[in-house]
Amino acid sequence: MATRAEYVGIGIYGNRSVAPDIDATEFGAAISRLLSSSEEAEKFVRRAKEIRAICREAPGKKDAVAKILELVEDGNVEA
């Protein structure tokens, strides 16, 4: 998940050199980067808000269930 967070621009892999363990110095440096008032930290926040907006617009599981039920009720899929 840390690699994915880094890839989509919303986080930092905080313990890359020792994963799956944690090195306090390495992890602390990553947390400091995220919590600072730097341009990098602000970029993470902006990107996270963009992704939040996309996720809120996505129909999600309720629409998927409704579609499956519609198909079953119409006889297009055997129950």
mmCIF file of the N, C-alpha and C atoms, coordinates in Angstrom:
data_MODEL
# 
_entry.id   MODEL 
# 
loop_
_atom_site.group_PDB 
_atom_site.id 
_atom_site.type_symbol 
_atom_site.label_atom_id 
_atom_site.label_alt_id 
_atom_site.label_comp_id 
_atom_site.label_asym_id 
_atom_site.label_entity_id 
_atom_site.label_seq_id 
_atom_site.pdbx_PDB_ins_code 
_atom_site.Cartn_x 
_atom_site.Cartn_y 
_atom_site.Cartn_z 
_atom_site.occupancy 
_atom_site.B_iso_or_equiv 
_atom_site.pdbx_formal_charge 
_atom_site.auth_seq_id 
_atom_site.auth_comp_id 
_atom_site.auth_asym_id 
_atom_site.auth_atom_id 
_atom_site.pdbx_PDB_model_num 
ATOM 1   N N  . MET A 1 1  ? 0.822   -1.193  0.000   1.00 0.00 ? 1  MET A N  1 
ATOM 2   C CA . MET A 1 1  ? 0.000   0.000   0.000   1.00 0.00 ? 1  MET A CA 1 
ATOM 3   C C  . MET A 1 1  ? 0.864   1.255   0.000   1.00 0.00 ? 1  MET A C  1 
ATOM 4   N N  . ALA A 1 2  ? 1.991   1.213   0.654   1.00 0.00 ? 2  ALA A N  1 
ATOM 5   C CA . ALA A 1 2  ? 2.861   2.390   0.679   1.00 0.00 ? 2  ALA A CA 1 
ATOM 6   C C  . ALA A 1 2  ? 3.385   2.707   -0.714  1.00 0.00 ? 2  ALA A C  1 
ATOM 7   N N  . THR A 1 3  ? 3.714   1.680   -1.467  1.00 0.00 ? 3  THR A N  1 
ATOM 8   C CA . THR A 1 3  ? 4.176   1.894   -2.840  1.00 0.00 ? 3  THR A CA 1 
ATOM 9   C C  . THR A 1 3  ? 3.070   2.515   -3.665  1.00 0.00 ? 3  THR A C  1 
ATOM 10  N N  . ARG A 1 4  ? 1.861   2.042   -3.492  1.00 0.00 ? 4  ARG A N  1 
ATOM 11  C CA . ARG A 1 4  ? 0.716   2.593   -4.224  1.00 0.00 ? 4  ARG A CA 1 
ATOM 12  C C  . ARG A 1 4  ? 0.463   4.045   -3.829  1.00 0.00 ? 4  ARG A C  1 
ATOM 13  N N  . ALA A 1 5  ? 0.542   4.352   -2.546  1.00 0.00 ? 5  ALA A N  1 
ATOM 14  C CA . ALA A 1 5  ? 0.345   5.733   -2.085  1.00 0.00 ? 5  ALA A CA 1 
ATOM 15  C C  . ALA A 1 5  ? 1.391   6.647   -2.707  1.00 0.00 ? 5  ALA A C  1 
ATOM 16  N N  . GLU A 1 6  ? 2.610   6.165   -2.773  1.00 0.00 ? 6  GLU A N  1 
ATOM 17  C CA . GLU A 1 6  ? 3.670   6.946   -3.402  1.00 0.00 ? 6  GLU A CA 1 
ATOM 18  C C  . GLU A 1 6  ? 3.397   7.113   -4.898  1.00 0.00 ? 6  GLU A C  1 
ATOM 19  N N  . TYR A 1 7  ? 2.983   6.045   -5.547  1.00 0.00 ? 7  TYR A N  1 
ATOM 20  C CA . TYR A 1 7  ? 2.723   6.055   -6.987  1.00 0.00 ? 7  TYR A CA 1 
ATOM 21  C C  . TYR A 1 7  ? 1.629   7.048   -7.366  1.00 0.00 ? 7  TYR A C  1 
ATOM 22  N N  . VAL A 1 8  ? 0.560   7.098   -6.585  1.00 0.00 ? 8  VAL A N  1 
ATOM 23  C CA . VAL A 1 8  ? -0.539  8.014   -6.917  1.00 0.00 ? 8  VAL A CA 1 
ATOM 24  C C  . VAL A 1 8  ? -0.327  9.413   -6.352  1.00 0.00 ? 8  VAL A C  1 
ATOM 25  N N  . GLY A 1 9  ? 0.763   9.621   -5.642  1.00 0.00 ? 9  GLY A N  1 
ATOM 26  C CA . GLY A 1 9  ? 1.125   10.952  -5.194  1.00 0.00 ? 9  GLY A CA 1 
ATOM 27  C C  . GLY A 1 9  ? 0.463   11.435  -3.926  1.00 0.00 ? 9  GLY A C  1 
ATOM 28  N N  . ILE A 1 10 ? 0.116   10.491  -3.050  1.00 0.00 ? 10 ILE A N  1 
ATOM 29  C CA . ILE A 1 10 ? -0.538  10.902  -1.803  1.00 0.00 ? 10 ILE A CA 1 
ATOM 30  C C  . ILE A 1 10 ? 0.244   10.509  -0.556  1.00 0.00 ? 10 ILE A C  1 
ATOM 31  N N  . GLY A 1 11 ? 1.441   9.967   -0.729  1.00 0.00 ? 11 GLY A N  1 
ATOM 32  C CA . GLY A 1 11 ? 2.192   9.554   0.444   1.00 0.00 ? 11 GLY A CA 1 
ATOM 33  C C  . GLY A 1 11 ? 3.620   9.175   0.132   1.00 0.00 ? 11 GLY A C  1 
ATOM 34  N N  . ILE A 1 12 ? 4.308   8.725   1.145   1.00 0.00 ? 12 ILE A N  1 
ATOM 35  C CA . ILE A 1 12 ? 5.717   8.349   1.066   1.00 0.00 ? 12 ILE A CA 1 
ATOM 36  C C  . ILE A 1 12 ? 5.875   6.960   1.670   1.00 0.00 ? 12 ILE A C  1 
ATOM 37  N N  . TYR A 1 13 ? 6.666   6.137   1.023   1.00 0.00 ? 13 TYR A N  1 
ATOM 38  C CA . TYR A 1 13 ? 6.996   4.820   1.573   1.00 0.00 ? 13 TYR A CA 1 
ATOM 39  C C  . TYR A 1 13 ? 7.951   5.077   2.737   1.00 0.00 ? 13 TYR A C  1 
ATOM 40  N N  . GLY A 1 14 ? 7.467   4.940   3.939   1.00 0.00 ? 14 GLY A N  1 
ATOM 41  C CA . GLY A 1 14 ? 8.198   5.381   5.123   1.00 0.00 ? 14 GLY A CA 1 
ATOM 42  C C  . GLY A 1 14 ? 9.268   4.457   5.655   1.00 0.00 ? 14 GLY A C  1 
ATOM 43  N N  . ASN A 1 15 ? 9.333   3.216   5.180   1.00 0.00 ? 15 ASN A N  1 
ATOM 44  C CA . ASN A 1 15 ? 10.345  2.296   5.712   1.00 0.00 ? 15 ASN A CA 1 
ATOM 45  C C  . ASN A 1 15 ? 10.868  1.362   4.623   1.00 0.00 ? 15 ASN A C  1 
ATOM 46  N N  . ARG A 1 16 ? 11.151  1.930   3.476   1.00 0.00 ? 16 ARG A N  1 
ATOM 47  C CA . ARG A 1 16 ? 11.567  1.155   2.303   1.00 0.00 ? 16 ARG A CA 1 
ATOM 48  C C  . ARG A 1 16 ? 12.793  0.275   2.569   1.00 0.00 ? 16 ARG A C  1 
ATOM 49  N N  . SER A 1 17 ? 13.765  0.756   3.298   1.00 0.00 ? 17 SER A N  1 
ATOM 50  C CA . SER A 1 17 ? 15.019  0.007   3.460   1.00 0.00 ? 17 SER A CA 1 
ATOM 51  C C  . SER A 1 17 ? 14.898  -1.192  4.392   1.00 0.00 ? 17 SER A C  1 
ATOM 52  N N  . VAL A 1 18 ? 13.873  -1.228  5.238   1.00 0.00 ? 18 VAL A N  1 
ATOM 53  C CA . VAL A 1 18 ? 13.769  -2.320  6.212   1.00 0.00 ? 18 VAL A CA 1 
ATOM 54  C C  . VAL A 1 18 ? 12.423  -3.040  6.187   1.00 0.00 ? 18 VAL A C  1 
ATOM 55  N N  . ALA A 1 19 ? 11.553  -2.691  5.239   1.00 0.00 ? 19 ALA A N  1 
ATOM 56  C CA . ALA A 1 19 ? 10.219  -3.292  5.189   1.00 0.00 ? 19 ALA A CA 1 
ATOM 57  C C  . ALA A 1 19 ? 10.313  -4.812  5.182   1.00 0.00 ? 19 ALA A C  1 
ATOM 58  N N  . PRO A 1 20 ? 9.457   -5.505  5.875   1.00 0.00 ? 20 PRO A N  1 
ATOM 59  C CA . PRO A 1 20 ? 8.243   -5.035  6.538   1.00 0.00 ? 20 PRO A CA 1 
ATOM 60  C C  . PRO A 1 20 ? 8.474   -4.511  7.954   1.00 0.00 ? 20 PRO A C  1 
ATOM 61  N N  . ASP A 1 21 ? 9.721   -4.449  8.391   1.00 0.00 ? 21 ASP A N  1 
ATOM 62  C CA . ASP A 1 21 ? 9.998   -3.871  9.711   1.00 0.00 ? 21 ASP A CA 1 
ATOM 63  C C  . ASP A 1 21 ? 9.951   -2.351  9.620   1.00 0.00 ? 21 ASP A C  1 
ATOM 64  N N  . ILE A 1 22 ? 10.205  -1.695  10.743  1.00 0.00 ? 22 ILE A N  1 
ATOM 65  C CA . ILE A 1 22 ? 10.196  -0.237  10.771  1.00 0.00 ? 22 ILE A CA 1 
ATOM 66  C C  . ILE A 1 22 ? 11.493  0.260   11.395  1.00 0.00 ? 22 ILE A C  1 
ATOM 67  N N  . ASP A 1 23 ? 12.110  1.214   10.730  1.00 0.00 ? 23 ASP A N  1 
ATOM 68  C CA . ASP A 1 23 ? 13.275  1.898   11.272  1.00 0.00 ? 23 ASP A CA 1 
ATOM 69  C C  . ASP A 1 23 ? 12.800  3.276   11.713  1.00 0.00 ? 23 ASP A C  1 
ATOM 70  N N  . ALA A 1 24 ? 12.923  3.577   12.988  1.00 0.00 ? 24 ALA A N  1 
ATOM 71  C CA . ALA A 1 24 ? 12.372  4.815   13.544  1.00 0.00 ? 24 ALA A CA 1 
ATOM 72  C C  . ALA A 1 24 ? 12.918  6.055   12.853  1.00 0.00 ? 24 ALA A C  1 
ATOM 73  N N  . THR A 1 25 ? 14.191  6.075   12.533  1.00 0.00 ? 25 THR A N  1 
ATOM 74  C CA . THR A 1 25 ? 14.791  7.251   11.892  1.00 0.00 ? 25 THR A CA 1 
ATOM 75  C C  . THR A 1 25 ? 14.222  7.456   10.493  1.00 0.00 ? 25 THR A C  1 
ATOM 76  N N  . GLU A 1 26 ? 14.183  6.386   9.719   1.00 0.00 ? 26 GLU A N  1 
ATOM 77  C CA . GLU A 1 26 ? 13.660  6.478   8.351   1.00 0.00 ? 26 GLU A CA 1 
ATOM 78  C C  . GLU A 1 26 ? 12.166  6.833   8.361   1.00 0.00 ? 26 GLU A C  1 
ATOM 79  N N  . PHE A 1 27 ? 11.413  6.176   9.205   1.00 0.00 ? 27 PHE A N  1 
ATOM 80  C CA . PHE A 1 27 ? 9.980   6.422   9.280   1.00 0.00 ? 27 PHE A CA 1 
ATOM 81  C C  . PHE A 1 27 ? 9.698   7.841   9.779   1.00 0.00 ? 27 PHE A C  1 
ATOM 82  N N  . GLY A 1 28 ? 10.449  8.278   10.786  1.00 0.00 ? 28 GLY A N  1 
ATOM 83  C CA . GLY A 1 28 ? 10.287  9.631   11.308  1.00 0.00 ? 28 GLY A CA 1 
ATOM 84  C C  . GLY A 1 28 ? 10.574  10.689  10.261  1.00 0.00 ? 28 GLY A C  1 
ATOM 85  N N  . ALA A 1 29 ? 11.574  10.456  9.426   1.00 0.00 ? 29 ALA A N  1 
ATOM 86  C CA . ALA A 1 29 ? 11.900  11.401  8.351   1.00 0.00 ? 29 ALA A CA 1 
ATOM 87  C C  . ALA A 1 29 ? 10.758  11.486  7.346   1.00 0.00 ? 29 ALA A C  1 
ATOM 88  N N  . ALA A 1 30 ? 10.152  10.348  7.035   1.00 0.00 ? 30 ALA A N  1 
ATOM 89  C CA . ALA A 1 30 ? 9.028   10.343  6.106   1.00 0.00 ? 30 ALA A CA 1 
ATOM 90  C C  . ALA A 1 30 ? 7.833   11.094  6.690   1.00 0.00 ? 30 ALA A C  1 
ATOM 91  N N  . ILE A 1 31 ? 7.541   10.858  7.954   1.00 0.00 ? 31 ILE A N  1 
ATOM 92  C CA . ILE A 1 31 ? 6.429   11.557  8.616   1.00 0.00 ? 31 ILE A CA 1 
ATOM 93  C C  . ILE A 1 31 ? 6.690   13.061  8.639   1.00 0.00 ? 31 ILE A C  1 
ATOM 94  N N  . SER A 1 32 ? 7.925   13.447  8.923   1.00 0.00 ? 32 SER A N  1 
ATOM 95  C CA . SER A 1 32 ? 8.275   14.874  8.938   1.00 0.00 ? 32 SER A CA 1 
ATOM 96  C C  . SER A 1 32 ? 8.056   15.507  7.568   1.00 0.00 ? 32 SER A C  1 
ATOM 97  N N  . ARG A 1 33 ? 8.401   14.783  6.512   1.00 0.00 ? 33 ARG A N  1 
ATOM 98  C CA . ARG A 1 33 ? 8.182   15.300  5.153   1.00 0.00 ? 33 ARG A CA 1 
ATOM 99  C C  . ARG A 1 33 ? 6.704   15.517  4.890   1.00 0.00 ? 33 ARG A C  1 
ATOM 100 N N  . LEU A 1 34 ? 5.867   14.589  5.371   1.00 0.00 ? 34 LEU A N  1 
ATOM 101 C CA . LEU A 1 34 ? 4.422   14.701  5.139   1.00 0.00 ? 34 LEU A CA 1 
ATOM 102 C C  . LEU A 1 34 ? 3.781   15.818  5.949   1.00 0.00 ? 34 LEU A C  1 
ATOM 103 N N  . LEU A 1 35 ? 4.280   16.039  7.156   1.00 0.00 ? 35 LEU A N  1 
ATOM 104 C CA . LEU A 1 35 ? 3.656   17.013  8.052   1.00 0.00 ? 35 LEU A CA 1 
ATOM 105 C C  . LEU A 1 35 ? 4.242   18.420  7.948   1.00 0.00 ? 35 LEU A C  1 
ATOM 106 N N  . SER A 1 36 ? 5.273   18.570  7.153   1.00 0.00 ? 36 SER A N  1 
ATOM 107 C CA . SER A 1 36 ? 5.901   19.888  7.026   1.00 0.00 ? 36 SER A CA 1 
ATOM 108 C C  . SER A 1 36 ? 5.004   20.819  6.201   1.00 0.00 ? 36 SER A C  1 
ATOM 109 N N  . SER A 1 37 ? 5.388   22.063  6.128   1.00 0.00 ? 37 SER A N  1 
ATOM 110 C CA . SER A 1 37 ? 4.628   23.021  5.316   1.00 0.00 ? 37 SER A CA 1 
ATOM 111 C C  . SER A 1 37 ? 5.308   23.230  3.968   1.00 0.00 ? 37 SER A C  1 
ATOM 112 N N  . SER A 1 38 ? 6.009   22.214  3.501   1.00 0.00 ? 38 SER A N  1 
ATOM 113 C CA . SER A 1 38 ? 6.738   22.289  2.238   1.00 0.00 ? 38 SER A CA 1 
ATOM 114 C C  . SER A 1 38 ? 5.800   22.153  1.045   1.00 0.00 ? 38 SER A C  1 
ATOM 115 N N  . GLU A 1 39 ? 6.306   22.488  -0.109  1.00 0.00 ? 39 GLU A N  1 
ATOM 116 C CA . GLU A 1 39 ? 5.548   22.320  -1.361  1.00 0.00 ? 39 GLU A CA 1 
ATOM 117 C C  . GLU A 1 39 ? 5.234   20.841  -1.581  1.00 0.00 ? 39 GLU A C  1 
ATOM 118 N N  . GLU A 1 40 ? 6.180   19.965  -1.222  1.00 0.00 ? 40 GLU A N  1 
ATOM 119 C CA . GLU A 1 40 ? 5.966   18.527  -1.378  1.00 0.00 ? 40 GLU A CA 1 
ATOM 120 C C  . GLU A 1 40 ? 4.758   18.074  -0.555  1.00 0.00 ? 40 GLU A C  1 
ATOM 121 N N  . ALA A 1 41 ? 4.694   18.484  0.701   1.00 0.00 ? 41 ALA A N  1 
ATOM 122 C CA . ALA A 1 41 ? 3.580   18.093  1.574   1.00 0.00 ? 41 ALA A CA 1 
ATOM 123 C C  . ALA A 1 41 ? 2.265   18.657  1.049   1.00 0.00 ? 41 ALA A C  1 
ATOM 124 N N  . GLU A 1 42 ? 2.283   19.882  0.589   1.00 0.00 ? 42 GLU A N  1 
ATOM 125 C CA . GLU A 1 42 ? 1.072   20.491  0.034   1.00 0.00 ? 42 GLU A CA 1 
ATOM 126 C C  . GLU A 1 42 ? 0.616   19.761  -1.221  1.00 0.00 ? 42 GLU A C  1 
ATOM 127 N N  . LYS A 1 43 ? 1.566   19.277  -2.000  1.00 0.00 ? 43 LYS A N  1 
ATOM 128 C CA . LYS A 1 43 ? 1.237   18.500  -3.202  1.00 0.00 ? 43 LYS A CA 1 
ATOM 129 C C  . LYS A 1 43 ? 0.512   17.206  -2.827  1.00 0.00 ? 43 LYS A C  1 
ATOM 130 N N  . PHE A 1 44 ? 0.965   16.546  -1.756  1.00 0.00 ? 44 PHE A N  1 
ATOM 131 C CA . PHE A 1 44 ? 0.294   15.327  -1.291  1.00 0.00 ? 44 PHE A CA 1 
ATOM 132 C C  . PHE A 1 44 ? -1.153  15.628  -0.905  1.00 0.00 ? 44 PHE A C  1 
ATOM 133 N N  . VAL A 1 45 ? -1.359  16.719  -0.203  1.00 0.00 ? 45 VAL A N  1 
ATOM 134 C CA . VAL A 1 45 ? -2.712  17.091  0.229   1.00 0.00 ? 45 VAL A CA 1 
ATOM 135 C C  . VAL A 1 45 ? -3.598  17.381  -0.978  1.00 0.00 ? 45 VAL A C  1 
ATOM 136 N N  . ARG A 1 46 ? -3.075  18.154  -1.935  1.00 0.00 ? 46 ARG A N  1 
ATOM 137 C CA . ARG A 1 46 ? -3.864  18.465  -3.143  1.00 0.00 ? 46 ARG A CA 1 
ATOM 138 C C  . ARG A 1 46 ? -4.246  17.196  -3.885  1.00 0.00 ? 46 ARG A C  1 
ATOM 139 N N  . ARG A 1 47 ? -3.278  16.299  -4.052  1.00 0.00 ? 47 ARG A N  1 
ATOM 140 C CA . ARG A 1 47 ? -3.538  15.050  -4.777  1.00 0.00 ? 47 ARG A CA 1 
ATOM 141 C C  . ARG A 1 47 ? -4.542  14.184  -4.017  1.00 0.00 ? 47 ARG A C  1 
ATOM 142 N N  . ALA A 1 48 ? -4.435  14.104  -2.705  1.00 0.00 ? 48 ALA A N  1 
ATOM 143 C CA . ALA A 1 48 ? -5.378  13.325  -1.901  1.00 0.00 ? 48 ALA A CA 1 
ATOM 144 C C  . ALA A 1 48 ? -6.794  13.885  -2.051  1.00 0.00 ? 48 ALA A C  1 
ATOM 145 N N  . LYS A 1 49 ? -6.928  15.201  -2.097  1.00 0.00 ? 49 LYS A N  1 
ATOM 146 C CA . LYS A 1 49 ? -8.246  15.811  -2.281  1.00 0.00 ? 49 LYS A CA 1 
ATOM 147 C C  . LYS A 1 49 ? -8.799  15.511  -3.664  1.00 0.00 ? 49 LYS A C  1 
ATOM 148 N N  . GLU A 1 50 ? -7.937  15.485  -4.685  1.00 0.00 ? 50 GLU A N  1 
ATOM 149 C CA . GLU A 1 50 ? -8.376  15.123  -6.033  1.00 0.00 ? 50 GLU A CA 1 
ATOM 150 C C  . GLU A 1 50 ? -8.919  13.694  -6.054  1.00 0.00 ? 50 GLU A C  1 
ATOM 151 N N  . ILE A 1 51 ? -8.177  12.792  -5.422  1.00 0.00 ? 51 ILE A N  1 
ATOM 152 C CA . ILE A 1 51 ? -8.602  11.384  -5.390  1.00 0.00 ? 51 ILE A CA 1 
ATOM 153 C C  . ILE A 1 51 ? -9.880  11.234  -4.580  1.00 0.00 ? 51 ILE A C  1 
ATOM 154 N N  . ARG A 1 52 ? -10.001 11.973  -3.480  1.00 0.00 ? 52 ARG A N  1 
ATOM 155 C CA . ARG A 1 52 ? -11.234 11.944  -2.685  1.00 0.00 ? 52 ARG A CA 1 
ATOM 156 C C  . ARG A 1 52 ? -12.432 12.343  -3.533  1.00 0.00 ? 52 ARG A C  1 
ATOM 157 N N  . ALA A 1 53 ? -12.281 13.379  -4.339  1.00 0.00 ? 53 ALA A N  1 
ATOM 158 C CA . ALA A 1 53 ? -13.378 13.837  -5.192  1.00 0.00 ? 53 ALA A CA 1 
ATOM 159 C C  . ALA A 1 53 ? -13.757 12.767  -6.206  1.00 0.00 ? 53 ALA A C  1 
ATOM 160 N N  . ILE A 1 54 ? -12.770 12.113  -6.780  1.00 0.00 ? 54 ILE A N  1 
ATOM 161 C CA . ILE A 1 54 ? -13.043 11.047  -7.749  1.00 0.00 ? 54 ILE A CA 1 
ATOM 162 C C  . ILE A 1 54 ? -13.792 9.902   -7.081  1.00 0.00 ? 54 ILE A C  1 
ATOM 163 N N  . CYS A 1 55 ? -13.349 9.521   -5.889  1.00 0.00 ? 55 CYS A N  1 
ATOM 164 C CA . CYS A 1 55 ? -13.993 8.413   -5.174  1.00 0.00 ? 55 CYS A CA 1 
ATOM 165 C C  . CYS A 1 55 ? -15.423 8.759   -4.780  1.00 0.00 ? 55 CYS A C  1 
ATOM 166 N N  . ARG A 1 56 ? -15.667 9.994   -4.415  1.00 0.00 ? 56 ARG A N  1 
ATOM 167 C CA . ARG A 1 56 ? -17.029 10.395  -4.037  1.00 0.00 ? 56 ARG A CA 1 
ATOM 168 C C  . ARG A 1 56 ? -17.967 10.374  -5.232  1.00 0.00 ? 56 ARG A C  1 
ATOM 169 N N  . GLU A 1 57 ? -17.427 10.628  -6.435  1.00 0.00 ? 57 GLU A N  1 
ATOM 170 C CA . GLU A 1 57 ? -18.237 10.631  -7.648  1.00 0.00 ? 57 GLU A CA 1 
ATOM 171 C C  . GLU A 1 57 ? -18.494 9.223   -8.168  1.00 0.00 ? 57 GLU A C  1 
ATOM 172 N N  . ALA A 1 58 ? -17.653 8.282   -7.794  1.00 0.00 ? 58 ALA A N  1 
ATOM 173 C CA . ALA A 1 58 ? -17.787 6.906   -8.285  1.00 0.00 ? 58 ALA A CA 1 
ATOM 174 C C  . ALA A 1 58 ? -19.060 6.279   -7.734  1.00 0.00 ? 58 ALA A C  1 
ATOM 175 N N  . PRO A 1 59 ? -19.799 5.576   -8.580  1.00 0.00 ? 59 PRO A N  1 
ATOM 176 C CA . PRO A 1 59 ? -21.067 4.986   -8.143  1.00 0.00 ? 59 PRO A CA 1 
ATOM 177 C C  . PRO A 1 59 ? -20.921 4.010   -6.976  1.00 0.00 ? 59 PRO A C  1 
ATOM 178 N N  . GLY A 1 60 ? -19.886 3.208   -6.984  1.00 0.00 ? 60 GLY A N  1 
ATOM 179 C CA . GLY A 1 60 ? -19.619 2.328   -5.863  1.00 0.00 ? 60 GLY A CA 1 
ATOM 180 C C  . GLY A 1 60 ? -20.433 1.056   -5.822  1.00 0.00 ? 60 GLY A C  1 
ATOM 181 N N  . LYS A 1 61 ? -20.353 0.394   -4.685  1.00 0.00 ? 61 LYS A N  1 
ATOM 182 C CA . LYS A 1 61 ? -20.923 -0.938  -4.553  1.00 0.00 ? 61 LYS A CA 1 
ATOM 183 C C  . LYS A 1 61 ? -22.446 -0.954  -4.567  1.00 0.00 ? 61 LYS A C  1 
ATOM 184 N N  . LYS A 1 62 ? -23.106 0.108   -4.115  1.00 0.00 ? 62 LYS A N  1 
ATOM 185 C CA . LYS A 1 62 ? -24.574 0.111   -4.128  1.00 0.00 ? 62 LYS A CA 1 
ATOM 186 C C  . LYS A 1 62 ? -25.096 0.060   -5.562  1.00 0.00 ? 62 LYS A C  1 
ATOM 187 N N  . ASP A 1 63 ? -24.465 0.797   -6.459  1.00 0.00 ? 63 ASP A N  1 
ATOM 188 C CA . ASP A 1 63 ? -24.879 0.753   -7.859  1.00 0.00 ? 63 ASP A CA 1 
ATOM 189 C C  . ASP A 1 63 ? -24.567 -0.599  -8.486  1.00 0.00 ? 63 ASP A C  1 
ATOM 190 N N  . ALA A 1 64 ? -23.454 -1.209  -8.101  1.00 0.00 ? 64 ALA A N  1 
ATOM 191 C CA . ALA A 1 64 ? -23.102 -2.529  -8.617  1.00 0.00 ? 64 ALA A CA 1 
ATOM 192 C C  . ALA A 1 64 ? -24.145 -3.559  -8.194  1.00 0.00 ? 64 ALA A C  1 
ATOM 193 N N  . VAL A 1 65 ? -24.543 -3.522  -6.943  1.00 0.00 ? 65 VAL A N  1 
ATOM 194 C CA . VAL A 1 65 ? -25.569 -4.447  -6.446  1.00 0.00 ? 65 VAL A CA 1 
ATOM 195 C C  . VAL A 1 65 ? -26.890 -4.201  -7.155  1.00 0.00 ? 65 VAL A C  1 
ATOM 196 N N  . ALA A 1 66 ? -27.259 -2.944  -7.336  1.00 0.00 ? 66 ALA A N  1 
ATOM 197 C CA . ALA A 1 66 ? -28.511 -2.620  -8.028  1.00 0.00 ? 66 ALA A CA 1 
ATOM 198 C C  . ALA A 1 66 ? -28.493 -3.160  -9.454  1.00 0.00 ? 66 ALA A C  1 
ATOM 199 N N  . LYS A 1 67 ? -27.365 -3.040  -10.140 1.00 0.00 ? 67 LYS A N  1 
ATOM 200 C CA . LYS A 1 67 ? -27.263 -3.544  -11.506 1.00 0.00 ? 67 LYS A CA 1 
ATOM 201 C C  . LYS A 1 67 ? -27.359 -5.062  -11.539 1.00 0.00 ? 67 LYS A C  1 
ATOM 202 N N  . ILE A 1 68 ? -26.701 -5.723  -10.612 1.00 0.00 ? 68 ILE A N  1 
ATOM 203 C CA . ILE A 1 68 ? -26.769 -7.193  -10.553 1.00 0.00 ? 68 ILE A CA 1 
ATOM 204 C C  . ILE A 1 68 ? -28.208 -7.635  -10.304 1.00 0.00 ? 68 ILE A C  1 
ATOM 205 N N  . LEU A 1 69 ? -28.893 -6.994  -9.365  1.00 0.00 ? 69 LEU A N  1 
ATOM 206 C CA . LEU A 1 69 ? -30.287 -7.338  -9.089  1.00 0.00 ? 69 LEU A CA 1 
ATOM 207 C C  . LEU A 1 69 ? -31.165 -7.088  -10.308 1.00 0.00 ? 69 LEU A C  1 
ATOM 208 N N  . GLU A 1 70 ? -30.913 -5.997  -11.009 1.00 0.00 ? 70 GLU A N  1 
ATOM 209 C CA . GLU A 1 70 ? -31.672 -5.692  -12.223 1.00 0.00 ? 70 GLU A CA 1 
ATOM 210 C C  . GLU A 1 70 ? -31.496 -6.791  -13.267 1.00 0.00 ? 70 GLU A C  1 
ATOM 211 N N  . LEU A 1 71 ? -30.272 -7.244  -13.458 1.00 0.00 ? 71 LEU A N  1 
ATOM 212 C CA . LEU A 1 71 ? -30.003 -8.304  -14.425 1.00 0.00 ? 71 LEU A CA 1 
ATOM 213 C C  . LEU A 1 71 ? -30.685 -9.616  -14.023 1.00 0.00 ? 71 LEU A C  1 
ATOM 214 N N  . VAL A 1 72 ? -30.623 -9.926  -12.737 1.00 0.00 ? 72 VAL A N  1 
ATOM 215 C CA . VAL A 1 72 ? -31.263 -11.154 -12.255 1.00 0.00 ? 72 VAL A CA 1 
ATOM 216 C C  . VAL A 1 72 ? -32.776 -11.065 -12.426 1.00 0.00 ? 72 VAL A C  1 
ATOM 217 N N  . GLU A 1 73 ? -33.355 -9.928  -12.053 1.00 0.00 ? 73 GLU A N  1 
ATOM 218 C CA . GLU A 1 73 ? -34.806 -9.771  -12.151 1.00 0.00 ? 73 GLU A CA 1 
ATOM 219 C C  . GLU A 1 73 ? -35.287 -9.769  -13.603 1.00 0.00 ? 73 GLU A C  1 
ATOM 220 N N  . ASP A 1 74 ? -34.477 -9.275  -14.528 1.00 0.00 ? 74 ASP A N  1 
ATOM 221 C CA . ASP A 1 74 ? -34.849 -9.251  -15.940 1.00 0.00 ? 74 ASP A CA 1 
ATOM 222 C C  . ASP A 1 74 ? -34.633 -10.597 -16.615 1.00 0.00 ? 74 ASP A C  1 
ATOM 223 N N  . GLY A 1 75 ? -34.050 -11.530 -15.887 1.00 0.00 ? 75 GLY A N  1 
ATOM 224 C CA . GLY A 1 75 ? -33.808 -12.859 -16.442 1.00 0.00 ? 75 GLY A CA 1 
ATOM 225 C C  . GLY A 1 75 ? -32.557 -12.954 -17.285 1.00 0.00 ? 75 GLY A C  1 
ATOM 226 N N  . ASN A 1 76 ? -31.707 -11.952 -17.247 1.00 0.00 ? 76 ASN A N  1 
ATOM 227 C CA . ASN A 1 76 ? -30.481 -11.973 -18.025 1.00 0.00 ? 76 ASN A CA 1 
ATOM 228 C C  . ASN A 1 76 ? -29.366 -12.764 -17.365 1.00 0.00 ? 76 ASN A C  1 
ATOM 229 N N  . VAL A 1 77 ? -29.553 -13.059 -16.085 1.00 0.00 ? 77 VAL A N  1 
ATOM 230 C CA . VAL A 1 77 ? -28.573 -13.816 -15.328 1.00 0.00 ? 77 VAL A CA 1 
ATOM 231 C C  . VAL A 1 77 ? -29.331 -14.800 -14.463 1.00 0.00 ? 77 VAL A C  1 
ATOM 232 N N  . GLU A 1 78 ? -28.864 -16.041 -14.419 1.00 0.00 ? 78 GLU A N  1 
ATOM 233 C CA . GLU A 1 78 ? -29.525 -17.019 -13.554 1.00 0.00 ? 78 GLU A CA 1 
ATOM 234 C C  . GLU A 1 78 ? -29.119 -16.781 -12.117 1.00 0.00 ? 78 GLU A C  1 
ATOM 235 N N  . ALA A 1 79 ? -30.077 -16.863 -11.223 1.00 0.00 ? 79 ALA A N  1 
ATOM 236 C CA . ALA A 1 79 ? -29.799 -16.652 -9.799  1.00 0.00 ? 79 ALA A CA 1 
ATOM 237 C C  . ALA A 1 79 ? -29.207 -17.894 -9.179  1.00 0.00 ? 79 ALA A C  1 
# 
